[in-house]
């Protein structure tokens, strides 16, 4: 008799627990199409971050349902993942950094991916190489006339190219405190 009573009570308590867990999970679910604005807790850079790396932040605004119920409060913790990170080349191909939001206040979410590219290389390379060429031509022209200007231009272009190679990485950077808006799916 004791075993039968205990079994029935255990089954009832498990049923109630299961109903409560299901109710809590459905109440906290964030509907598809919800915009979620977050603030990064740490900076991320394409040359250092790796795909699969997690990142943390906080919710910027309260998340509310269509009927006005608060799903998550501002300042709630959020977690995401770096879905792609590509290092920058030296003279071309700026860095790329892609992020997804995976959790809001302990609730799993599926969101779109936000991608940021580093600055392009063209403007910087033209300034360095062109500036080196012009400076070399000017100095060569002053020192050796027309022939010296040609030689100076070649030397200056080479120096400008070396400068561009030495400083040319253009990583995608997201400093700490950057705000990003994801959309749930």
N, C-alpha and C positions, 0 to 999 in steps of 0.2 A: 504494500500500500504506500509506503514511504517513497519508494522508487517511482511509482506511477505519479504521485503528487509532485515530486521533485522534477520529473521529466516535463510535466505539463507547465509548471511554473517557469522552468528554464526556457521552454519553447515560447511562452508568452513574453518573457522579458527580452528574448532575442528578436521576436517580431516587433516589439515596441522600439527597440534600439535600431533595427533596420529601417523602420518607418521614420524615425527621427533623423537618421543619417541621410536618407533620401530627401526628406523635406529640407534639410540644411543645404544639401548639395544643389537642389533645384533653386532654392532661394538666392544662392550666391552666384549662380551662373551668370556670366556677362553675355548679353545677347549679341549675335552677329551684327555687324555694322556700327558698333559702338566705337566712338573715337576715344582713345585713351592717351592722354598727354602725360609724359613722364619726364623727370629731371634726372640726368645721369649722376651717380655718386662719384664716379671716377672717370678720368679721361681715357679715351681709346684712340689708338693710332694704327693705321694699316701695316706699318713696318714692324710692329710689336705684337699686335693681337693675332690670335690664331683661330681658325674655324673651330667651333665647338666650345670656345671659351665662354664662361658665363660672365655677366655683368649685372650690377645692381643699381637701383635708383629709388625714387619715390614718386608717388602719384601727385600730380600738380593740382588737380581739381577733384571734388567729389564725383564719383560715378553714380549716376542715378538711372533707374529703370524708366520706361515710358510712363509709368503711373506715378513717378516721383519717389519711389522707394530708394534709399541710399544703399548701393551695392558695395561700395568701398569709399572710405573717407580720404580726403586729401592728406598727403604725407604718409599714406600706407606704403609698405615696402613693395617693390616690383623687382622681378628678375627677368633677364633676357639672355639671349645667346648670340654670339657672333656667328652668323651663318656663312660669311665669306670674308676673307682678308687677303688682299693681294699687295705685295710689296711694290713700291715704285721703282721704275727703271731710272737710270741716271740722266739720259737725254730724251726719253720718251716714256709713254705709258705711266701716267700718274697712278698712285696707290688707290685701292678700292676697299671700302669697308661696308659690310652689310650686316644689319641687326634685325632680330625678331624679338618680340616680347613673348615670354612664356608663362609668366605667373603674376597675378595681381593680388596682393594681400593673401597669399597662400592658395589662391584659386587658379587652376591651370587655364590658360587662354591660348587660342590660335590666332595669330595676327598676320597682316601683310608684312613684307620685308622692306625696310628702309635702307637705301644705298646712298653712300656719299663717296664722291671722287675727290682726289687731291687736285690741286691747281694744275693747269696745263703747263707743259714745259716750253712751249713756243716763245712766249713773250720774254721769259727769263733768258732762254738760250740766245735769242736774237740780241738782247741787250748786252749780254756778256761777250758773245763772239763779235758782234758788230762794234761794240765799244773798244774791244781789243784791237780789231782791225783798224779802226779810225785812229786810235792812239799810236799804234805802230807806224801807220802811214805818215802821220804828222811828225813823229820823232825822226823817222827815216828820211823824210823829205827835208827836214831842217839840217840833218847831218850830211846827207849825200845827194840832194837834188832828186830828180825824177826816178832814177834807178834806185836810190836809197828809199824812196817812198814805197816802191813796189815790194822791195825786200822787207821793209818795216811792216807793211800791211800783212804779208804772209806770216811773219813772226808774231805780230799782234793777234791775228786770227787763231794761230796755234795756241797762244797763251790764253785767249778767251775761251777756246774749246776746252783746254785743261781746267780752267776755272769753272766752266759749266759742268764738266764731269765731276769735279771735286765737290760741288755744292748743289748738284742738280736733282737730288731726290725730292719728290713732291708727294708726300704721304697724305692720305685722307686722315684728318684729325677731328675728333669730337672731344673738346675739353670737358672737364668736370663741370657740372651745372648746366650743360647743354640740354635744352628741352626738345623732345621729339614726340610726334603724334602718330600713333599706330591705330589701325582700324581692325577690330576683331572680325573673324570669319565665322 
